Amino acid sequence: MITGVTSRATQTPQRRGVLIRPIEPYDSNAEPPVKKQRNAKYQLRFVNRVCNDYYTQEQIKSGDGSLLKVALYDENNRVVTSGPLSSASVEVVLLHGDFNVEGQDYWTSEEFSACLVHSQSLEEPPALGGDRVLALTDGEAALGNVSFQISSFHARTGKFKMGVEIKNVREESVQQGITSPFLVRVRQGEESSHHRITSPEALLRVRMELPKQVCGALQCDARE
């Protein structure tokens, strides 16, 4: 006799400062997702790699310490250096770290938007601070004073990704760019309402991470 399994209805949890959507459970018996082929003519990319971890309120830079850069590429994998798109405006956004976990080459604008990290209210600061809208010059732009306003402990996987999307252009013609996942920690000594940990999962991650940060601080004191 086959017994039916009743799934529990869950509501989307709302944690202070971000909107969280539940992750669909992975079915190990299901076939792997079909690889989506890129159908956009142009694609935005982050030129250099992000760090594995960052701190809030600090300028976002690449792994080698230089400014993080984005560029617009055409279907021949060349930077677009002429035409209207070479000077278009792009916006840097924050995504949950599980976006495109399957490693697809293409995703829809709806899928991208569904993983954006948003503030819950107008009183909350945005997830990213600074000049998030950049103007391309010869198809390239560098992030200037952009910084994280919240830690990734609020994210549903404990990590974030950054994304970049074109502004004021038909979305389907330009594929958004994304980074690899990374951690964002609260800068030591910084306390504000939008950094309060309000979920058991986030609190557990903080407890696991805190000894590492304390030990690191003690080592610095010892060297001094």
C-alpha positions as CSV (number, residue, x, y, z in Angstrom):
1,M,0.0,0.0,0.0
2,I,1.3,3.4,-0.9
3,T,1.0,6.0,1.7
4,G,0.8,9.6,0.6
5,V,3.1,12.2,2.2
6,T,1.4,15.4,3.0
7,S,3.7,18.4,2.6
8,R,3.6,21.1,5.2
9,A,2.5,24.5,4.0
10,T,5.1,27.0,4.8
11,Q,5.0,30.8,4.8
12,T,7.8,32.9,3.5
13,P,9.8,33.9,6.5
14,Q,10.6,37.6,6.9
15,R,13.8,38.5,8.7
16,R,14.6,42.1,9.5
17,G,16.2,43.9,6.6
18,V,15.7,41.2,3.9
19,L,12.9,39.3,2.3
20,I,13.5,35.5,2.3
21,R,11.9,33.0,0.0
22,P,12.0,29.3,1.0
23,I,14.3,27.0,-0.9
24,E,12.6,24.2,-2.8
25,P,13.8,20.8,-1.5
26,Y,16.1,18.9,-3.9
27,D,14.7,15.6,-5.1
28,S,17.7,13.2,-5.5
29,N,15.5,10.9,-7.6
30,A,14.7,13.6,-10.1
31,E,16.6,14.0,-13.3
32,P,19.3,16.8,-13.2
33,P,18.1,20.1,-14.7
34,V,18.5,20.6,-18.4
35,K,21.3,22.9,-19.3
36,K,19.9,26.2,-20.5
37,Q,21.6,27.7,-23.5
38,R,22.3,31.4,-23.6
39,N,20.0,33.2,-26.0
40,A,20.9,36.8,-25.1
41,K,23.1,38.6,-27.6
42,Y,25.1,40.5,-24.9
43,Q,26.2,39.5,-21.4
44,L,27.4,41.5,-18.4
45,R,30.3,40.0,-16.4
46,F,32.4,40.7,-13.4
47,V,35.9,40.9,-14.8
48,N,37.8,40.1,-11.7
49,R,37.0,37.7,-8.8
50,V,35.4,38.6,-5.5
51,C,36.9,37.8,-2.1
52,N,35.7,34.8,-0.1
53,D,34.5,37.1,2.6
54,Y,33.9,40.8,3.3
55,Y,32.8,43.1,6.2
56,T,29.9,45.5,6.3
57,Q,30.5,49.2,5.6
58,E,33.8,48.5,3.9
59,Q,34.5,49.3,0.2
60,I,33.9,46.2,-2.0
61,K,37.1,45.2,-3.8
62,S,38.3,42.2,-5.8
63,G,40.4,39.4,-4.5
64,D,43.7,41.1,-5.4
65,G,42.7,44.3,-3.7
66,S,41.9,46.3,-6.9
67,L,38.5,47.8,-7.7
68,L,35.9,45.3,-8.8
69,K,35.1,45.8,-12.5
70,V,32.2,44.9,-14.8
71,A,32.2,44.7,-18.6
72,L,29.7,44.1,-21.4
73,Y,30.5,41.3,-23.8
74,D,29.0,40.4,-27.2
75,E,28.2,37.0,-28.6
76,N,31.8,36.7,-29.8
77,N,33.1,37.1,-26.3
78,R,34.5,40.6,-27.0
79,V,34.0,43.7,-24.9
80,V,31.5,46.1,-26.5
81,T,33.6,49.2,-27.0
82,S,31.3,51.2,-29.4
83,G,27.6,51.9,-29.9
84,P,24.9,52.9,-27.4
85,L,25.4,49.9,-25.2
86,S,29.1,50.7,-24.6
87,S,28.0,53.7,-22.5
88,A,24.9,52.3,-21.0
89,S,24.0,52.5,-17.3
90,V,24.2,49.3,-15.2
91,E,23.1,48.6,-11.6
92,V,24.9,46.5,-9.0
93,V,22.5,44.4,-6.9
94,L,22.7,41.8,-4.1
95,L,21.5,38.2,-4.6
96,H,20.9,35.3,-2.3
97,G,23.8,32.9,-2.6
98,D,21.8,30.0,-3.9
99,F,20.9,31.8,-7.2
100,N,21.9,29.7,-10.2
101,V,23.2,27.0,-8.0
102,E,23.0,24.6,-10.9
103,G,25.5,26.6,-12.9
104,Q,23.2,27.4,-15.9
105,D,24.6,29.5,-18.7
106,Y,21.2,31.4,-19.0
107,W,18.4,32.4,-16.7
108,T,15.3,34.6,-17.1
109,S,14.8,38.1,-15.8
110,E,12.1,36.7,-13.5
111,E,14.5,34.1,-12.0
112,F,17.1,36.8,-11.4
113,S,14.6,39.2,-9.8
114,A,13.2,36.4,-7.5
115,C,16.6,36.1,-5.8
116,L,17.3,39.8,-5.2
117,V,17.8,40.8,-1.6
118,H,15.5,43.7,-0.7
119,S,14.9,45.8,2.4
120,Q,11.6,45.1,4.1
121,S,10.6,48.7,4.5
122,L,11.5,52.3,3.5
123,E,12.9,52.7,7.0
124,E,15.5,49.9,6.5
125,P,18.8,50.8,4.6
126,P,19.3,49.2,1.2
127,A,21.3,46.0,1.1
128,L,24.1,47.8,-0.8
129,G,25.2,51.3,0.0
130,G,27.1,53.8,-2.2
131,D,26.8,54.4,-5.9
132,R,25.2,51.2,-7.2
133,V,24.4,52.6,-10.7
134,L,27.5,52.8,-12.9
135,A,28.0,54.3,-16.4
136,L,29.9,52.1,-18.8
137,T,32.9,53.7,-20.5
138,D,33.9,51.7,-23.6
139,G,31.9,48.8,-22.2
140,E,33.6,48.8,-18.8
141,A,33.0,50.3,-15.3
142,A,34.5,49.9,-11.8
143,L,32.7,49.8,-8.5
144,G,33.7,52.9,-6.5
145,N,32.3,53.4,-3.0
146,V,29.8,50.5,-3.0
147,S,29.6,48.6,0.4
148,F,27.5,46.0,2.1
149,Q,24.9,47.3,4.6
150,I,23.8,43.9,6.0
151,S,25.6,40.7,6.8
152,S,25.1,37.4,4.9
153,F,24.0,35.7,8.1
154,H,20.5,37.0,7.1
155,A,20.7,35.1,3.8
156,R,18.9,31.8,3.4
157,T,22.2,30.0,2.7
158,G,24.5,32.2,4.8
159,K,26.1,33.6,1.6
160,F,25.4,36.3,-0.9
161,K,26.2,36.8,-4.6
162,M,26.5,40.2,-6.4
163,G,24.8,40.8,-9.7
164,V,24.9,43.4,-12.3
165,E,22.1,44.3,-14.8
166,I,21.5,46.8,-17.6
167,K,19.3,49.8,-17.0
168,N,16.8,51.2,-19.5
169,V,17.4,48.5,-22.1
170,R,15.3,45.6,-23.2
171,E,16.2,43.0,-20.5
172,E,16.1,39.9,-22.8
173,S,18.9,41.3,-25.0
174,V,21.5,41.6,-22.2
175,Q,22.2,38.8,-19.8
176,Q,22.9,39.8,-16.2
177,G,26.3,39.1,-14.6
178,I,26.8,37.3,-11.3
179,T,29.7,36.6,-9.0
180,S,30.6,33.5,-7.0
181,P,29.1,33.2,-3.5
182,F,30.8,34.9,-0.5
183,L,30.4,35.7,3.2
184,V,29.7,39.2,4.6
185,R,30.5,39.6,8.3
186,V,29.5,42.4,10.6
187,R,32.4,44.7,11.2
188,Q,33.7,44.3,14.8
189,G,32.1,46.8,17.2
190,E,29.3,47.8,14.8
191,E,25.8,47.5,16.2
192,S,22.6,48.6,14.5
193,S,19.1,47.4,14.3
194,H,19.4,46.0,10.8
195,H,22.2,43.7,11.9
196,R,20.3,42.0,14.7
197,I,20.1,38.2,14.3
198,T,16.5,37.1,14.4
199,S,16.5,33.5,13.2
200,P,17.8,30.3,14.8
201,E,19.7,29.4,11.6
202,A,21.5,32.8,11.5
203,L,22.2,32.6,15.2
204,L,23.8,29.2,14.8
205,R,26.1,30.5,12.1
206,V,27.1,33.5,14.3
207,R,28.0,31.2,17.1
208,M,30.1,29.1,14.8
209,E,31.8,32.1,13.3
210,L,32.4,34.1,16.5
211,P,35.3,32.0,17.9
212,K,37.2,32.5,14.6
213,Q,36.8,36.2,14.8
214,V,37.7,36.3,18.5
215,C,40.8,34.1,18.0
216,G,41.8,36.3,15.1
217,A,41.6,39.4,17.2
218,L,43.6,37.8,20.0
219,Q,46.3,36.9,17.6
220,C,46.5,40.5,16.4
221,D,46.8,41.7,20.0
222,A,49.6,39.2,20.7
223,R,51.6,40.4,17.7
224,E,51.2,44.0,18.9
